[in-house]
């Protein structure tokens, strides 16, 4: 279900008077703004400068809701820890001034009702779906909202082919096949589409006409069929990547449209790329995962001038607000609820969405960079580098690639392994390729940084150019005294990375409810763009240090309960302190031990902390193993 109603913050365009609010805290400052609104800032240059703000209302410490006071105290304590640390301030970053950009997408659309009027009715056997119409799907809603902004195409579309699909999310254990017929060419009725269709409670506004319903529902259905939506009454699923080829093909959008993946960019490069799209009046279709809570496609369409981007979640306006692209916490505006849906993993974006403008069309098939491009494992004799591959293409449903490791020498690439075995890929299906190396070698001493590259192999044995899978991650190949060592980079260790604090920052901390746990982490090395995994163990009343030793030795007590790993995206600037948020639901009262890992290298132990539940805000006595 959609989150609770939230207010939308708009960019400030003037320089109002700020009036400091007395809070009794030494490490953050609160200011009320003349004319309405407030700003909360950090008192330490090593923390995020603006912690939060609103363009409406004021803050009064004496009459503030208790949960908000707790939240601010938690920030104050976290920044105090930074002040006590030896972490140097990061060098000032030279970044061009970014003017605010008002949100462009003015339609608070959703997936039902009205919007799904033209979606298929569920015709399967599951009792839960009987008599229900399928929802539009978040991918269709996001793309449709951006198309409505451009009001393009003006002319008739081409016909959208029919297709077959399977649905397994209506009833557990039941997988059902469905088939949709071709949709004929149509002309979208932009003049009969409107911004608002629903009231605050989700009901259809009384002045919505049948023609207005038909216009938006037709757009939604055509977009859904374009991306081969798997329709169901509760969750309709589709990847957004095929739109790169199909928006130009069926709806005459520019062929320069591209899908980009966050993990192949630095933090600044990514934010600059998204901002430049917005500055060019091109709202961005954005997609990301929220750990085990699944994925979502939404729209980024504005910028506040202070580092936060405006998100339209496609939930009829619920939660639309300004967010950091490194967090994208859909419930961030409600400090009393921890929903567990921070969309900060596997972030991708469709950029260049505009009417036909002479852009270059889609060329030969390309592989996509997954969140973990490779994993390194070993046994007594060998190392194994498993390359993870992702492929999407509507134009080429299947394709063959060669994958190899290369060493960069100056401006040139030298093929290292000369394996190049073919890998057959099918669109939407992940693949792998494994390199094997013996630990004992006759090679001379050397040290090389190896990167994954690939090329397309055509059916006529013609080859495309070698392309880099990712520039941000590589394997160090080191031979010393006839012994080989392989190490994946970038790597976090307890030498260059440290947890300094962990607290329950949102939620009630009660048993069987979801709480937000915020880790304050120091990165003393180069910028890190990756993901963390947190593995909780229920250890009852045992001491955390003793429990850690047993778990580390792979001899945990039978009474310990291991929870599924919690995974989140982590974007850490060099020499900085960053909050990283996890969402956890404890099932029993007692002590929980949390082990933190680099998700790409699970053997890399980054330390542990412990908490007792139920709790409201819990300081941590021990953050790393002795």
MIPA-634919 format. One record per residue (C-alpha): residue in three letters; residue number from 1; x, y, z. Coordinates in steps of 0.05 Angstrom, whole numbers, plus 5000, padded with zeros to 4 digits. Layout:
   kolkol   segu     xx     yy     zz
      ALA    NUM      X      Y      Z
...
! end
This chain:
   kolkol   segu     xx     yy     zz
      UNK      1   5000   5000   5000
      UNK      2   5021   5072   4989
      UNK      3   5055   5110   5046
      UNK      4   5016   5160   5087
      UNK      5   5004   5230   5059
      UNK      6   5066   5275   5061
      UNK      7   5076   5348   5045
      UNK      8   5118   5371   4986
      UNK      9   5176   5417   5000
      UNK     10   5190   5469   4947
      UNK     11   5256   5504   4931
      UNK     12   5268   5570   4965
      UNK     13   5280   5627   4916
      UNK     14   5295   5684   4964
      UNK     15   5344   5696   5021
      UNK     16   5299   5703   5083
      UNK     17   5319   5721   5154
      UNK     18   5339   5662   5197
      UNK     19   5323   5662   5272
      UNK     20   5361   5612   5315
      UNK     21   5319   5566   5359
      UNK     22   5346   5551   5429
      UNK     23   5354   5475   5436
      UNK     24   5409   5465   5488
      UNK     25   5448   5423   5438
      UNK     26   5520   5439   5420
      UNK     27   5530   5402   5355
      UNK     28   5472   5423   5311
      UNK     29   5433   5487   5299
      UNK     30   5360   5500   5285
      UNK     31   5335   5563   5251
      UNK     32   5264   5586   5238
      UNK     33   5253   5624   5173
      UNK     34   5215   5689   5170
      UNK     35   5150   5676   5133
      UNK     36   5149   5602   5150
      UNK     37   5196   5542   5147
      UNK     38   5258   5520   5185
      UNK     39   5329   5494   5172
      UNK     40   5369   5444   5214
      UNK     41   5445   5447   5203
      UNK     42   5506   5409   5228
      UNK     43   5556   5441   5275
      UNK     44   5614   5400   5247
      UNK     45   5641   5409   5176
      UNK     46   5655   5334   5171
      UNK     47   5580   5317   5174
      UNK     48   5527   5333   5123
      UNK     49   5516   5408   5127
      UNK     50   5440   5411   5119
      UNK     51   5406   5356   5159
      UNK     52   5335   5376   5142
      UNK     53   5289   5433   5126
      UNK     54   5217   5452   5110
      UNK     55   5188   5511   5073
      UNK     56   5127   5512   5120
      UNK     57   5116   5513   5195
      UNK     58   5165   5530   5251
      UNK     59   5202   5491   5305
      UNK     60   5191   5505   5379
      UNK     61   5236   5463   5424
      UNK     62   5189   5469   5484
      UNK     63   5128   5446   5445
      UNK     64   5161   5399   5396
      UNK     65   5133   5327   5389
      UNK     66   5174   5280   5431
      UNK     67   5192   5235   5372
      UNK     68   5221   5294   5334
      UNK     69   5261   5317   5395
      UNK     70   5289   5246   5401
      UNK     71   5308   5248   5327
      UNK     72   5346   5314   5335
      UNK     73   5381   5290   5398
      UNK     74   5403   5228   5359
      UNK     75   5434   5273   5306
      UNK     76   5467   5315   5360
      UNK     77   5499   5254   5392
      UNK     78   5522   5226   5325
      UNK     79   5556   5292   5307
      UNK     80   5587   5295   5377
      UNK     81   5620   5228   5362
      UNK     82   5650   5259   5299
      UNK     83   5676   5317   5340
      UNK     84   5712   5268   5387
      UNK     85   5743   5229   5329
      UNK     86   5809   5243   5293
      UNK     87   5776   5242   5225
      UNK     88   5802   5301   5184
      UNK     89   5755   5346   5148
      UNK     90   5748   5329   5074
      UNK     91   5780   5377   5026
      UNK     92   5730   5427   4999
      UNK     93   5698   5402   4936
      UNK     94   5698   5450   4877
      UNK     95   5629   5444   4849
      UNK     96   5592   5491   4803
      UNK     97   5533   5528   4834
      UNK     98   5469   5491   4820
      UNK     99   5407   5535   4817
      UNK    100   5342   5505   4842
      UNK    101   5297   5471   4790
      UNK    102   5223   5471   4805
      UNK    103   5190   5401   4800
      UNK    104   5169   5392   4727
      UNK    105   5121   5334   4733
      UNK    106   5057   5364   4760
      UNK    107   5013   5302   4757
      UNK    108   5007   5261   4821
      UNK    109   4988   5198   4785
      UNK    110   4985   5127   4813
      UNK    111   4971   5055   4792
      UNK    112   4896   5053   4807
      UNK    113   4839   5071   4806
      UNK    114   4824   5108   4740
      UNK    115   4896   5097   4715
      UNK    116   4884   5022   4706
      UNK    117   4817   5027   4672
      UNK    118   4846   4997   4608
      UNK    119   4891   4945   4642
      UNK    120   4871   4872   4636
      UNK    121   4822   4840   4684
      UNK    122   4851   4782   4723
      UNK    123   4825   4717   4692
      UNK    124   4865   4667   4732
      UNK    125   4845   4615   4784
      UNK    126   4868   4649   4849
      UNK    127   4809   4668   4893
      UNK    128   4846   4732   4916
      UNK    129   4845   4759   4845
      UNK    130   4774   4744   4824
      UNK    131   4736   4803   4794
      UNK    132   4796   4850   4800
      UNK    133   4829   4893   4748
      UNK    134   4905   4892   4745
      UNK    135   4945   4953   4767
      UNK    136   4986   4993   4718
      UNK    137   5055   4977   4747
      UNK    138   5105   5029   4773
      UNK    139   5146   5027   4709
      UNK    140   5086   5045   4666
      UNK    141   5064   5100   4715
      UNK    142   5133   5132   4717
      UNK    143   5144   5132   4642
      UNK    144   5072   5156   4629
      UNK    145   5082   5215   4676
      UNK    146   5144   5237   4638
      UNK    147   5109   5228   4571
      UNK    148   5052   5271   4598
      UNK    149   5102   5325   4615
      UNK    150   5128   5324   4543
      UNK    151   5058   5311   4514
      UNK    152   5091   5270   4461
      UNK    153   5078   5237   4411
      UNK    154   5029   5283   4377
      UNK    155   5018   5236   4318
      UNK    156   4992   5165   4320
      UNK    157   5035   5111   4351
      UNK    158   5052   5046   4316
      UNK    159   5017   4982   4338
      UNK    160   5045   4950   4402
      UNK    161   5056   4875   4394
      UNK    162   5021   4825   4439
      UNK    163   5061   4778   4483
      UNK    164   5057   4721   4533
      UNK    165   5076   4726   4607
      UNK    166   5070   4689   4673
      UNK    167   5045   4713   4740
      UNK    168   5062   4680   4807
      UNK    169   5047   4735   4858
      UNK    170   4971   4727   4865
      UNK    171   4972   4661   4903
      UNK    172   5031   4627   4934
      UNK    173   5053   4566   4895
      UNK    174   5010   4584   4835
      UNK    175   5043   4605   4769
      UNK    176   4995   4622   4713
      UNK    177   5006   4638   4639
      UNK    178   4971   4697   4605
      UNK    179   4972   4727   4536
      UNK    180   4955   4797   4511
      UNK    181   4935   4813   4439
      UNK    182   4966   4868   4397
      UNK    183   4945   4939   4412
      UNK    184   4928   4978   4348
      UNK    185   4959   5045   4331
      UNK    186   4928   5103   4370
      UNK    187   4934   5177   4381
      UNK    188   4941   5198   4454
      UNK    189   4888   5247   4477
      UNK    190   4934   5296   4514
      UNK    191   4881   5350   4517
      UNK    192   4836   5305   4559
      UNK    193   4889   5286   4609
      UNK    194   4893   5325   4674
      UNK    195   4941   5331   4733
      UNK    196   4895   5309   4789
      UNK    197   4847   5251   4786
      UNK    198   4845   5230   4860
      UNK    199   4828   5265   4925
      UNK    200   4870   5260   4989
      UNK    201   4835   5195   5009
      UNK    202   4848   5162   4942
      UNK    203   4778   5170   4915
      UNK    204   4763   5195   4845
      UNK    205   4748   5269   4841
      UNK    206   4675   5283   4825
      UNK    207   4691   5327   4764
      UNK    208   4733   5274   4728
      UNK    209   4698   5261   4661
      UNK    210   4695   5194   4624
      UNK    211   4739   5223   4569
      UNK    212   4792   5243   4620
      UNK    213   4791   5173   4650
      UNK    214   4797   5141   4581
      UNK    215   4855   5187   4560
      UNK    216   4901   5172   4618
      UNK    217   4882   5098   4622
      UNK    218   4898   5088   4548
      UNK    219   4967   5120   4557
      UNK    220   4981   5075   4617
      UNK    221   4961   5012   4580
      UNK    222   5002   5027   4518
      UNK    223   5064   5043   4560
      UNK    224   5054   4979   4601
      UNK    225   5047   4936   4538
      UNK    226   5109   4970   4509
      UNK    227   5152   4945   4566
      UNK    228   5119   4876   4567
      UNK    229   5086   4887   4635
      UNK    230   5069   4824   4674
      UNK    231   5000   4845   4699
      UNK    232   4968   4824   4764
      UNK    233   4916   4855   4812
      UNK    234   4967   4873   4866
      UNK    235   5035   4881   4833
      UNK    236   5049   4889   4759
      UNK    237   5122   4880   4741
      UNK    238   5167   4903   4684
      UNK    239   5238   4926   4673
      UNK    240   5246   4997   4648
      UNK    241   5309   4983   4606
      UNK    242   5271   4962   4542
      UNK    243   5244   5033   4538
      UNK    244   5312   5055   4513
      UNK    245   5296   5022   4446
      UNK    246   5220   5021   4448
      UNK    247   5203   5093   4465
      UNK    248   5236   5114   4399
      UNK    249   5207   5055   4361
      UNK    250   5134   5061   4381
      UNK    251   5126   5132   4406
      UNK    252   5178   5171   4365
      UNK    253   5222   5193   4423
      UNK    254   5295   5211   4410
      UNK    255   5342   5154   4396
      UNK    256   5395   5184   4441
      UNK    257   5357   5158   4502
      UNK    258   5403   5117   4548
      UNK    259   5400   5075   4611
      UNK    260   5457   5089   4660
      UNK    261   5478   5052   4723
      UNK    262   5499   5089   4786
      UNK    263   5555   5043   4807
      UNK    264   5596   5063   4746
      UNK    265   5597   5136   4769
      UNK    266   5628   5174   4826
      UNK    267   5580   5209   4873
      UNK    268   5592   5276   4841
      UNK    269   5590   5249   4770
      UNK    270   5522   5216   4783
      UNK    271   5491   5278   4815
      UNK    272   5518   5322   4759
      UNK    273   5490   5276   4706
      UNK    274   5421   5275   4737
      UNK    275   5422   5350   4749
      UNK    276   5443   5365   4677
      UNK    277   5383   5325   4652
      UNK    278   5336   5366   4696
      UNK    279   5369   5431   4674
      UNK    280   5355   5410   4602
      UNK    281   5280   5402   4619
      UNK    282   5284   5327   4617
      UNK    283   5253   5292   4678
      UNK    284   5289   5227   4693
      UNK    285   5257   5158   4700
      UNK    286   5294   5129   4759
      UNK    287   5294   5057   4786
      UNK    288   5325   5025   4847
      UNK    289   5320   4967   4895
      UNK    290   5304   4970   4970
      UNK    291   5341   4908   4993
      UNK    292   5292   4850   5002
      UNK    293   5233   4897   4996
      UNK    294   5238   4896   4920
      UNK    295   5246   4949   4868
      UNK    296   5209   5011   4846
      UNK    297   5209   5058   4786
      UNK    298   5194   5131   4798
      UNK    299   5210   5201   4771
      UNK    300   5264   5251   4790
      UNK    301   5242   5319   4765
      UNK    302   5270   5376   4807
      UNK    303   5326   5403   4851
      UNK    304   5323   5446   4914
      UNK    305   5390   5483   4905
      UNK    306   5417   5450   4969
      UNK    307   5437   5381   4945
      UNK    308   5369   5347   4947
      UNK    309   5329   5322   4887
      UNK    310   5254   5322   4880
      UNK    311   5222   5253   4873
      UNK    312   5152   5237   4848
      UNK    313   5141   5166   4873
      UNK    314   5080   5151   4831
      UNK    315   5036   5142   4893
      UNK    316   4985   5196   4879
      UNK    317   5030   5248   4912
      UNK    318   5043   5209   4975
      UNK    319   5115   5220   4997
      UNK    320   5133   5266   4939
      UNK    321   5190   5308   4967
      UNK    322   5264   5326   4963
      UNK    323   5314   5270   4978
      UNK    324   5388   5254   4975
      UNK    325   5401   5208   4915
      UNK    326   5445   5167   4962
      UNK    327   5386   5151   5008
      UNK    328   5320   5158   4971
      UNK    329   5281   5140   5034
      UNK    330   5208   5140   5012
      UNK    331   5186   5147   5085
      UNK    332   5239   5199   5103
      UNK    333   5187   5253   5113
      UNK    334   5154   5214   5169
      UNK    335   5202   5207   5228
      UNK    336   5156   5162   5267
      UNK    337   5151   5105   5216
      UNK    338   5206   5059   5192
      UNK    339   5179   5027   5129
      UNK    340   5243   4994   5104
      UNK    341   5239   5023   5034
      UNK    342   5301   5064   5022
      UNK    343   5313   5055   4947
      UNK    344   5389   5061   4947
      UNK    345   5412   4996   4914
      UNK    346   5421   4981   4840
      UNK    347   5402   5052   4821
      UNK    348   5392   5063   4746
      UNK    349   5364   5121   4706
      UNK    350   5335   5133   4637
      UNK    351   5365   5197   4611
      UNK    352   5355   5235   4546
      UNK    353   5279   5227   4546
      UNK    354   5254   5278   4496
      UNK    355   5216   5281   4430
      UNK    356   5255   5261   4368
      UNK    357   5316   5306   4363
      UNK    358   5365   5271   4317
      UNK    359   5399   5228   4370
      UNK    360   5440   5167   4353
      UNK    361   5402   5101   4353
      UNK    362   5415   5038   4392
      UNK    363   5477   5002   4365
      UNK    364   5501   4932   4378
      UNK    365   5479   4896   4442
      UNK    366   5513   4917   4507
      UNK    367   5519   4885   4576
      UNK    368   5497   4923   4638
      UNK    369   5539   4930   4701
      UNK    370   5508   4892   4760
      UNK    371   5513   4916   4831
      UNK    372   5569   4865   4842
      UNK    373   5609   4858   4777
      UNK    374   5650   4800   4804
      UNK    375   5663   4757   4865
      UNK    376   5728   4723   4884
      UNK    377   5728   4656   4919
      UNK    378   5783   4606   4932
      UNK    379   5800   4536   4954
      UNK    380   5868   4505   4973
      UNK    381   5894   4505   4902
      UNK    382   5856   4557   4861
      UNK    383   5823   4625   4857
      UNK    384   5757   4635   4821
      UNK    385   5735   4702   4793
      UNK    386   5661   4698   4776
      UNK    387   5639   4754   4731
      UNK    388   5565   4773   4738
      UNK    389   5530   4796   4675
      UNK    390   5464   4831   4663
      UNK    391   5432   4840   4594
      UNK    392   5370   4877   4569
      UNK    393   5352   4889   4497
      UNK    394   5285   4889   4462
      UNK    395   5318   4893   4394
      UNK    396   5364   4833   4408
      UNK    397   5327   4783   4453
      UNK    398   5389   4738   4453
      UNK    399   5462   4756   4442
      UNK    400   5531   4725   4449
      UNK    401   5589   4761   4482
      UNK    402   5662   4747   4497
      UNK    403   5686   4767   4567
      UNK    404   5759   4776   4588
      UNK    405   5806   4811   4637
      UNK    406   5849   4868   4613
      UNK    407   5906   4908   4642
      UNK    408   5907   4983   4628
      UNK    409   5975   5009   4605
      UNK    410   5972   5084   4596
      UNK    411   5918   5097   4546
      UNK    412   5920   5026   4519
      UNK    413   5886   4962   4541
      UNK    414   5925   4896   4539
      UNK    415   5885   4831   4539
      UNK    416   5909   4791   4598
      UNK    417   5878   4722   4599
      UNK    418   5862   4709   4525
      UNK    419   5804   4665   4546
      UNK    420   5747   4699   4509
      UNK    421   5699   4640   4513
      UNK    422   5630   4658   4486
      UNK    423   5574   4673   4535
      UNK    424   5503   4667   4510
      UNK    425   5455   4717   4541
      UNK    426   5380   4724   4540
      UNK    427   5347   4791   4554
      UNK    428   5325   4799   4626
      UNK    429   5365   4737   4649
      UNK    430   5430   4745   4688
      UNK    431   5491   4706   4667
      UNK    432   5560   4690   4694
      UNK    433   5631   4674   4670
      UNK    434   5685   4646   4714
      UNK    435   5761   4653   4708
      UNK    436   5804   4602   4745
      UNK    437   5876   4614   4769
      UNK    438   5923   4567   4806
      UNK    439   5955   4596   4869
      UNK    440   6022   4565   4851
      UNK    441   6051   4595   4788
      UNK    442   6116   4598   4749
      UNK    443   6102   4670   4729
      UNK    444   6154   4722   4750
      UNK    445   6138   4771   4806
      UNK    446   6088   4823   4783
      UNK    447   6028   4865   4804
      UNK    448   5973   4882   4755
      UNK    449   5904   4915   4761
      UNK    450   5855   4876   4718
      UNK    451   5789   4903   4692
      UNK    452   5730   4865   4661
      UNK    453   5718   4880   4588
      UNK    454   5670   4848   4538
      UNK    455   5651   4850   4464
      UNK    456   5591   4829   4423
      UNK    457   5599   4770   4377
      UNK    458   5552   4771   4317
      UNK    459   5521   4710   4284
      UNK    460   5566   4723   4224
      UNK    461   5628   4720   4269
      UNK    462   5636   4795   4266
      UNK    463   5656   4828   4331
      UNK    464   5639   4893   4364
      UNK    465   5691   4935   4401
      UNK    466   5716   4914   4469
      UNK    467   5679   4954   4523
      UNK    468   5692   4965   4597
      UNK    469   5641   4932   4642
      UNK    470   5658   4978   4700
      UNK    471   5713   5029   4713
      UNK    472   5702   5031   4788
      UNK    473   5720   4960   4808
      UNK    474   5780   4918   4790
      UNK    475   5821   4857   4812
      UNK    476   5893   4863   4836
      UNK    477   5935   4805   4808
      UNK    478   5999   4798   4848
      UNK    479   6054   4745   4842
      UNK    480   6108   4740   4894
      UNK    481   6157   4682   4901
      UNK    482   6114   4639   4855
      UNK    483   6051   4650   4896
      UNK    484   5991   4686   4867
      UNK    485   5944   4730   4908
      UNK    486   5880   4760   4880
      UNK    487   5846   4819   4915
      UNK    488   5783   4857   4894
      UNK    489   5783   4933   4897
      UNK    490   5758   4980   4922
      UNK    491   5760   4945   4989
      UNK    492   5737   4967   5058
      UNK    493   5775   4941   5118
      UNK    494   5775   4957   5192
      UNK    495   5838   4998   5178
      UNK    496   5805   5048   5132
      UNK    497   5733   5041   5155
      UNK    498   5702   5048   5224
      UNK    499   5633   5048   5255
      UNK    500   5629   5102   5308
      UNK    501   5556   5098   5329
      UNK    502   5492   5060   5318
      UNK    503   5423   5080   5342
      UNK    504   5350   5066   5330
      UNK    505   5331   5131   5294
      UNK    506   5260   5117   5271
      UNK    507   5204   5071   5291
      UNK    508   5185   5049   5361
      UNK    509   5239   4998   5373
      UNK    510   5185   4948   5394
      UNK    511   5184   4874   5380
      UNK    512   5152   4853   5314
      UNK    513   5155   4924   5287
      UNK    514   5205   4952   5237
      UNK    515   5257   5000   5265
      UNK    516   5308   5042   5227
      UNK    517   5379   5031   5251
      UNK    518   5428   5085   5231
      UNK    519   5502   5070   5232
      UNK    520   5550   5129   5233
      UNK    521   5611   5107   5193
      UNK    522   5679   5137   5179
      UNK    523   5712   5125   5112
      UNK    524   5786   5143   5118
      UNK    525   5803   5123   5047
      UNK    526   5781   5135   4975
      UNK    527   5708   5144   4956
      UNK    528   5667   5080   4962
      UNK    529   5605   5065   4920
      UNK    530   5578   4997   4937
      UNK    531   5533   4962   4986
      UNK    532   5535   4937   5058
      UNK    533   5505   4874   5087
      UNK    534   5484   4870   5160
      UNK    535   5471   4801   5190
      UNK    536   5431   4801   5255
      UNK    537   5437   4746   5307
      UNK    538   5390   4739   5367
      UNK    539   5436   4720   5424
      UNK    540   5387   4725   5483
      UNK    541   5422   4748   5546
      UNK    542   5493   4728   5525
      UNK    543   5550   4779   5524
      UNK    544   5561   4807   5454
      UNK    545   5636   4796   5456
      UNK    546   5629   4722   5474
      UNK    547   5575   4712   5422
      UNK    548   5617   4745   5368
      UNK    549   5676   4698   5382
      UNK    550   5630   4637   5376
      UNK    551   5598   4662   5311
      UNK    552   5665   4682   5282
      UNK    553   5692   4612   5296
      UNK    554   5629   4584   5262
      UNK    555   5608   4551   5328
      UNK    556   5547   4591   5349
      UNK    557   5502   4565   5404
      UNK    558   5441   4526   5383
      UNK    559   5398   4580   5417
      UNK    560   5424   4635   5371
      UNK    561   5377   4655   5315
      UNK    562   5408   4680   5251
      UNK    563   5365   4729   5211
      UNK    564   5369   4741   5136
      UNK    565   5421   4791   5115
      UNK    566   5399   4864   5108
      UNK    567   5430   4899   5048
      UNK    568   5433   4972   5030
      UNK    569   5470   5016   4981
      UNK    570   5528   5055   5011
      UNK    571   5558   5118   4980
      UNK    572   5616   5143   5022
      UNK    573   5657   5203   5003
      UNK    574   5732   5201   5015
      UNK    575   5752   5222   5086
      UNK    576   5681   5232   5108
      UNK    577   5630   5210   5159
      UNK    578   5564   5184   5131
      UNK    579   5500   5156   5160
      UNK    580   5480   5088   5133
      UNK    581   5409   5064   5147
      UNK    582   5382   4993   5155
      UNK    583   5312   4969   5171
      UNK    584   5304   4912   5221
      UNK    585   5245   4876   5253
      UNK    586   5263   4839   5318
      UNK    587   5220   4779   5336
      UNK    588   5242   4766   5408
      UNK    589   5261   4808   5468
      UNK    590   5335   4807   5483
      UNK    591   5403   4824   5455
      UNK    592   5419   4824   5381
      UNK    593   5489   4821   5351
      UNK    594   5497   4853   5283
      UNK    595   5556   4835   5237
      UNK    596   5573   4884   5182
      UNK    597   5604   4864   5115
      UNK    598   5621   4894   5048
      UNK    599   5566   4861   5007
      UNK    600   5611   4852   4946
      UNK    601   5663   4816   4989
      UNK    602   5626   4779   5044
      UNK    603   5690   4751   5073
      UNK    604   5710   4823   5091
      UNK    605   5688   4831   5163
      UNK    606   5678   4905   5180
      UNK    607   5661   4895   5253
      UNK    608   5600   4885   5297
      UNK    609   5554   4922   5344
      UNK    610   5497   4900   5389
      UNK    611   5429   4926   5412
      UNK    612   5376   4906   5462
      UNK    613   5304   4904   5437
      UNK    614   5254   4932   5453
      UNK    615   5288   5000   5454
      UNK    616   5275   5071   5432
      UNK    617   5344   5101   5420
      UNK    618   5402   5056   5437
      UNK    619   5474   5078   5444
      UNK    620   5526   5024   5431
      UNK    621   5578   5003   5481
      UNK    622   5621   4962   5434
      UNK    623   5625   4974   5359
      UNK    624   5684   4931   5335
      UNK    625   5715   4865   5357
      UNK    626   5777   4867   5400
! end
